[in-house]
């Protein structure tokens, strides 16, 4: 009898292991195929950068957070694509097929973003930076102000002064760090952890209180599930995660007062990555910035997606319309000067630019030989 029970137990264990192995191989195979075919390599003046794009309309450069890639950038921007925007999502340094250079600072990453716009022949566009993508998004607006028409920062990892017990990032224990490092090295361990400890992974990886999912609607729960599953294969994002882990804690204050682009910043007080203080501080110092802060929602802003989408779409369209109005006025001014036999000149960065030539380069007006194309 004892031998029979032992045999049944052994058979059950073997069947369970077989089931787990088959499920893992199937799902990790899908994940690897998704990231292998979702993006394409772009040769830029800086380096090769992986990117993906979707949609038609005004361009939005999407900069993903920790654990992401161009695939997650497209996920983040799907609601914008559905509302008439063109999403251009990059894989930051060390993520998926974008190599990790020796200098992987936010400033260097910002220059790489500008190089992507150059290679795609996009004079300027709106920029959306999420989480650990926030620092390079702000640096892009600072280092290349003529390229950024609007700046949206969602739960951005940004500097906050005078850290306190409430605003300091929660530190993982030594054992937790070891376990996390092992998990990030192994697609299988990460996949298994998602299934055996979903609440712990929601807290540690998504920076979101698991209790929020209890009251979330099915669409929100599915969104969080997709975000977590799309971190796989985590092994192809490990270098980027390690770099973010070194860069983010060492962030210093940016020269926020020099940001020229219209700016919208969104965060939640219960974000477990503690982005609220830095978001609020940045909004207070970026000229004209608007801040939307929620009491709850976590790092994934659970329960606020429809409202946030409406806010972001309204903000981007308003920025585009304001820029179009300025362009029309500039064209009128150029025409007036032309009729008087003069020359319209504006100054930018200490250099003089012919007003008409600048508008042509920016794509806001067209020469007779140009075909019609949307404003980016």
SVG drawing of the C-alpha trace seen along z (x, -y; Angstrom):
<svg xmlns="http://www.w3.org/2000/svg" viewBox="-15 -98 47 100">
<polyline fill="none" stroke="black" stroke-width="0.4" points="0.0,0.0 2.8,-2.4 4.7,-1.6 1.5,-2.2 0.9,-5.6 4.6,-6.5 4.3,-5.5 1.1,-7.7 2.8,-10.6 5.8,-10.3 3.7,-10.1 1.7,-13.1 4.9,-15.1 6.3,-14.1 3.0,-15.0 3.0,-18.4 6.7,-19.1 5.8,-18.1 2.8,-20.4 4.9,-23.3 7.6,-22.7 5.2,-22.6 3.4,-25.7 6.7,-27.6 8.1,-26.6 4.9,-27.6 4.6,-31.0 8.3,-32.0 8.3,-30.9 5.5,-33.4 7.2,-36.1 10.5,-35.7 8.7,-35.7 6.9,-38.8 10.0,-40.8 12.0,-39.4 9.4,-40.6 7.9,-43.6 10.7,-46.2 13.4,-47.0 16.9,-48.3 17.6,-51.9 21.0,-53.1 21.5,-56.5 24.4,-58.9 24.9,-57.7 24.4,-54.0 22.0,-51.3 18.7,-51.8 15.7,-49.5 12.3,-51.1 8.8,-50.3 6.0,-52.5 2.2,-52.3 -0.6,-54.6 -0.9,-57.7 -1.1,-61.3 1.0,-63.7 4.1,-61.9 4.7,-61.0 8.1,-59.6 7.4,-57.1 10.1,-56.3 9.5,-53.2 10.3,-52.6 12.3,-49.9 11.6,-46.4 10.3,-47.7 11.4,-48.0 9.8,-49.3 7.1,-46.6 6.0,-48.0 6.2,-51.5 3.6,-50.6 1.5,-49.0 1.7,-52.3 0.8,-54.4 -2.1,-52.2 -4.8,-54.5 -3.1,-57.4 -2.8,-55.4 -6.5,-54.7 -7.1,-58.5 -5.2,-59.5 -1.5,-59.7 1.6,-58.0 3.5,-56.3 7.3,-55.9 8.6,-53.7 12.3,-53.1 14.1,-50.5 16.4,-52.4 20.0,-51.4 20.4,-47.8 16.8,-46.8 16.0,-44.2 18.3,-44.8 19.5,-48.3 23.1,-47.9 24.3,-49.3 27.1,-51.9 29.7,-52.8 27.9,-56.1 24.3,-55.2 23.4,-58.3 20.1,-60.1 21.9,-62.8 23.5,-60.3 20.2,-58.6 18.5,-61.9 21.1,-62.5 20.2,-59.0 16.5,-59.9 17.4,-63.0 19.4,-60.8 16.4,-58.6 14.3,-61.6 17.1,-62.6 17.2,-59.2 13.4,-59.1 13.4,-62.7 11.1,-64.0 12.0,-67.6 10.1,-67.8 7.4,-65.9 5.7,-65.4 7.5,-63.2 6.0,-60.8 8.3,-59.4 7.2,-56.9 8.8,-55.8 12.6,-55.3 12.1,-56.8 11.4,-60.2 15.0,-61.3 16.0,-61.0 12.7,-62.6 13.4,-65.7 17.0,-65.7 15.8,-65.6 13.7,-68.7 16.7,-70.4 19.4,-69.4 17.3,-69.5 14.5,-72.0 13.7,-72.6 12.8,-69.0 10.1,-68.7 6.7,-70.2 5.1,-68.8 6.3,-66.7 4.2,-64.2 5.8,-62.5 3.9,-59.6 5.0,-58.4 8.5,-59.7 11.6,-58.7 12.9,-62.3 14.9,-64.0 13.1,-65.1 14.9,-67.2 15.1,-66.4 14.2,-62.7 12.3,-61.6 10.9,-58.3 7.8,-59.0 9.6,-60.0 12.6,-57.8 12.4,-54.8 11.7,-51.6 14.9,-49.6 14.9,-45.8 16.6,-43.6 19.9,-41.9 18.1,-38.5 15.4,-40.3 18.1,-41.7 19.8,-38.3 16.5,-36.7 15.5,-39.5 18.9,-39.3 18.5,-35.5 14.9,-36.1 16.1,-38.7 18.8,-36.3 16.3,-33.6 13.2,-33.8 11.9,-30.6 12.2,-31.9 10.5,-35.1 7.7,-33.3 7.3,-30.9 7.3,-33.8 4.5,-35.5 2.4,-32.4 3.3,-31.4 3.6,-34.9 1.5,-37.4 0.8,-39.8 4.5,-40.0 5.5,-40.6 2.8,-43.2 4.3,-45.0 8.0,-44.5 8.0,-44.8 5.0,-47.0 5.3,-49.2 1.6,-48.9 -0.3,-47.9 -1.9,-44.5 -5.0,-45.5 -5.8,-47.9 -6.5,-45.0 -9.2,-43.7 -11.4,-46.6 -10.2,-47.1 -12.5,-46.4 -11.6,-43.4 -10.1,-45.7 -7.6,-47.2 -6.7,-43.7 -6.1,-42.6 -3.9,-45.6 -1.7,-44.9 -1.5,-41.3 -0.3,-42.2 2.3,-44.7 3.7,-41.9 3.7,-39.2 5.3,-41.6 8.4,-41.9 9.2,-38.4 11.7,-37.6 13.3,-39.4 16.7,-38.1 16.7,-40.4 16.0,-43.4 18.5,-42.6 21.3,-45.0 18.8,-47.9 17.4,-47.0 20.8,-46.9 21.7,-50.3 18.4,-51.8 19.2,-50.4 22.5,-52.3 21.3,-55.5 18.0,-56.2 19.2,-56.3 22.0,-58.6 19.8,-61.2 20.6,-64.8 18.5,-67.9 18.0,-68.8 17.8,-72.5 14.0,-72.3 13.6,-76.0 15.0,-75.8 12.4,-73.3 10.5,-75.2 8.0,-72.6 4.5,-72.5 4.6,-69.9 2.1,-67.5 3.2,-65.3 1.1,-62.6 1.7,-60.4 0.0,-58.8 0.8,-59.2 0.8,-55.4 3.3,-54.7 5.7,-52.2 8.6,-53.6 7.9,-56.9 7.6,-59.0 5.0,-61.4 7.5,-63.8 9.8,-64.1 6.8,-64.6 5.3,-67.3 8.7,-69.0 9.4,-69.0 6.0,-70.4 6.6,-73.2 9.8,-74.2 9.1,-73.6 7.6,-76.8 3.9,-76.4 3.9,-72.7 0.6,-71.0 0.6,-68.3 -2.1,-65.7 -1.7,-63.8 -3.9,-60.9 -4.2,-59.6 -4.2,-56.0 -3.4,-54.1 0.1,-52.9 2.9,-53.0 0.5,-51.7 -2.1,-54.4 -4.8,-51.7 -8.3,-52.9 -7.5,-56.2 -6.7,-55.1 -9.7,-56.6 -9.3,-59.9 -5.5,-60.0 -6.0,-59.2 -8.5,-62.0 -6.1,-64.4 -3.1,-63.4 -5.0,-63.6 -6.4,-67.0 -3.0,-68.3 -1.2,-67.1 -3.9,-68.5 -3.9,-71.8 -0.1,-72.0 -0.3,-71.1 -3.1,-73.7 -1.1,-76.4 1.9,-75.7 -0.2,-75.8 -1.5,-79.2 2.0,-80.4 3.0,-79.1 0.1,-80.8 1.0,-84.1 4.6,-83.6 3.6,-82.9 1.5,-86.1 4.5,-88.0 6.8,-86.6 4.3,-87.6 4.0,-91.1 7.8,-91.4 8.0,-90.0 5.5,-92.5 7.5,-95.3 10.7,-94.0 12.3,-93.0 13.4,-89.8 11.9,-88.0 14.5,-86.8 14.2,-85.2 16.9,-84.4 17.3,-81.0 20.2,-79.8 22.3,-82.8 21.8,-82.1 19.7,-83.8 17.2,-81.9 15.1,-83.0 11.5,-82.7 10.2,-81.1 13.1,-78.6 12.5,-77.6 8.8,-76.9 9.7,-74.9 12.2,-72.8 9.8,-72.2 7.1,-71.0 4.5,-73.6 4.3,-75.1 5.1,-73.6 6.9,-74.9 5.0,-74.5 7.1,-71.4 6.1,-69.6 3.3,-67.1 0.8,-67.4 1.8,-65.7 0.6,-65.8 2.3,-68.1 4.5,-66.0"/>
</svg>
